Amino acid sequence: MLLLTFLLEMHIGQIRVIFSIPESQIKALFSLGHVPPHHLAYVEWFSHFSAHPDPNLKMYKVSHSFANEG
């Protein structure tokens, strides 16, 4: 039961790319005094696990999560 509660609260993410912004572009992209982290990541988020495993696969389902903000 504890594992199920843990799974229902967990979010899954898939890291698509890890990147950094070239020093020459930081001033053009960010306001004065604001320095972004050196390494950034583009992450695709998925929904919470389904409440019950699929009866055939015996696995919990997730789907892509889309935010209203885009």
C-alpha positions as CSV (number, residue, x, y, z in Angstrom):
1,M,0.0,0.0,0.0
2,L,2.9,2.4,0.8
3,L,4.4,1.7,-2.6
4,L,1.1,2.5,-4.4
5,T,0.8,5.8,-2.5
6,F,4.4,6.6,-3.5
7,L,3.7,5.8,-7.2
8,L,0.5,7.9,-7.3
9,E,2.4,11.0,-6.1
10,M,5.4,10.6,-8.4
11,H,5.9,12.4,-11.7
12,I,8.0,10.9,-14.5
13,G,10.2,13.0,-16.7
14,Q,12.3,12.3,-19.7
15,I,15.4,14.4,-20.2
16,R,15.7,15.1,-23.9
17,V,18.8,17.3,-24.0
18,I,21.3,18.9,-21.6
19,F,22.8,22.1,-22.8
20,S,24.4,25.4,-21.8
21,I,24.0,28.9,-23.2
22,P,27.2,30.4,-24.7
23,E,28.7,33.2,-22.6
24,S,28.3,35.6,-25.6
25,Q,24.5,35.1,-25.6
26,I,23.8,35.4,-21.9
27,K,23.7,39.3,-21.9
28,A,21.3,39.2,-24.9
29,L,18.9,36.7,-23.3
30,F,18.9,37.6,-19.6
31,S,18.5,40.8,-17.6
32,L,21.6,42.5,-16.1
33,G,22.7,40.7,-12.9
34,H,20.7,37.5,-13.7
35,V,23.0,34.6,-14.5
36,P,21.4,31.3,-15.5
37,P,22.7,27.9,-14.2
38,H,25.6,26.7,-16.3
39,H,23.8,23.5,-17.3
40,L,20.2,23.5,-18.4
41,A,17.9,20.6,-19.4
42,Y,14.9,20.2,-21.6
43,V,12.5,17.8,-19.8
44,E,9.3,16.2,-21.1
45,W,6.9,15.6,-18.3
46,F,4.4,12.7,-17.9
47,S,1.2,12.3,-15.9
48,H,1.0,10.6,-12.6
49,F,0.9,6.8,-12.6
50,S,-2.6,5.4,-13.2
51,A,-4.4,4.3,-10.0
52,H,-4.4,0.6,-11.0
53,P,-2.0,-1.5,-13.2
54,D,-3.2,-2.5,-16.7
55,P,-4.8,-5.9,-16.3
56,N,-3.0,-7.4,-19.2
57,L,0.4,-5.8,-18.9
58,K,0.5,-5.6,-15.1
59,M,2.1,-2.2,-15.5
60,Y,1.0,1.3,-14.4
61,K,0.3,3.7,-17.3
62,V,1.5,7.2,-17.8
63,S,0.9,9.7,-20.6
64,H,2.5,12.9,-21.8
65,S,1.6,15.8,-19.6
66,F,0.7,19.1,-21.3
67,A,0.6,22.4,-19.4
68,N,-2.1,25.0,-20.3
69,E,0.7,27.6,-20.7
70,G,2.2,25.6,-23.6
